Amino acid sequence: MDDNIKKELQSAAFERLVSHLRERKDVQNIDLMDLAGFCRNCLSKWYREEAEKKGISVSDSDARKHVYGMPYAEWKEKYQK
């Protein structure tokens, strides 16, 4: 498998994970942290950090919006228990 295909598959898997977490609003970040050692906020930080490695500026709020599918404050208000 060449590197471009590998990166495309990794990207698709990441987007699928993000989509799954957007659908599973019942799963709280603390639950993810307890069970898996990461949460939605971790994913958004990793996204931002990888952008920075490429010289692309992504704010924390934009990265969180990508992961949550809405502004973080809105998600917290609607779904955080």
C-alpha positions in Angstrom: 0.0 0.0 0.0 1.5 3.4 -0.9 1.6 6.3 1.5 -1.1 8.3 -0.2 -3.6 5.5 0.1 -2.6 4.8 3.7 -3.2 8.5 4.5 -6.5 8.5 2.8 -7.6 5.4 4.8 -6.4 7.0 8.1 -8.2 10.2 7.3 -11.4 8.3 6.5 -11.1 6.3 9.7 -10.6 9.5 11.7 -13.7 11.1 10.1 -15.7 8.0 10.8 -14.6 8.1 14.5 -15.6 11.8 14.7 -18.9 11.0 13.1 -19.6 8.1 15.4 -18.8 10.3 18.5 -21.1 13.1 17.1 -23.9 10.5 17.0 -23.2 9.1 20.5 -23.9 12.3 22.4 -24.9 10.0 25.3 -21.3 9.1 25.8 -19.7 11.7 28.0 -16.1 12.8 27.7 -15.4 11.5 31.2 -16.6 8.1 30.2 -14.2 8.1 27.2 -11.3 9.2 29.4 -12.0 6.5 32.0 -12.3 3.7 29.4 -10.1 4.8 26.6 -7.7 7.4 27.9 -8.8 10.1 25.5 -11.9 12.1 24.7 -13.4 14.5 22.2 -11.2 17.3 23.5 -8.1 15.2 23.1 -9.1 14.5 19.4 -9.5 18.3 18.8 -6.1 19.0 20.4 -4.5 16.4 18.3 -6.2 17.8 15.2 -4.9 21.3 16.0 -1.4 20.0 16.8 -1.2 18.2 13.5 -2.3 21.3 11.6 0.4 23.3 13.4 3.0 20.8 12.3 2.0 21.6 8.7 2.2 25.4 9.4 -1.6 25.7 9.5 -3.2 27.7 12.2 -6.3 26.2 13.7 -7.8 27.6 16.9 -8.9 25.4 19.7 -12.5 26.5 19.1 -12.3 25.6 15.4 -10.8 22.2 16.2 -13.5 21.5 18.7 -16.2 22.6 16.3 -14.8 20.1 13.8 -14.9 17.2 16.3 -18.2 18.1 18.1 -20.0 19.2 14.9 -21.0 22.5 16.7 -19.5 25.1 18.9 -18.2 23.4 22.1 -20.3 25.7 24.4 -23.4 24.6 22.6 -22.6 20.9 22.9 -21.8 21.3 26.6 -25.1 23.1 27.2 -27.2 20.5 25.2 -25.4 17.3 26.1 -23.0 17.4 29.0 -24.4 15.9 32.1 
